[in-house]
Amino acid sequence: MGGLGTPRTPCAIRGGGGAEVLDGRATVRSEVGADHTEAYLVGARRTLELLRVRGVVTFYGKARSPSCGRDTHSVFGRPAEGDGVTTAFLKRPGFRVIEVHATAPPC
């Protein structure tokens, strides 16, 4: 939603969690150091607009994501405390956020 292509280099929040990104105290950077903070903020704003237009009150986000993680995001495979950017953005106006943990399908 923020304009980054897929596939893309993995990103992580540096300097805190999503709330710190929203407050300008942390950034979202790729593995090679490129700053993608603005793209994550744009994605969060667009997500909020879409949810409001559709009347959605509960958001389901991918666990440990730097965008959608709830309470824990991942810093290149290592868990870190704090919400992802979109989750933090949605929680401020009172959206309910539920994490979805990806599991491999049975073989």
Order of alpha helices (4+ residues) and beta strands (2+ residues): beta-alpha-beta-alpha-beta-beta-beta-alpha-beta
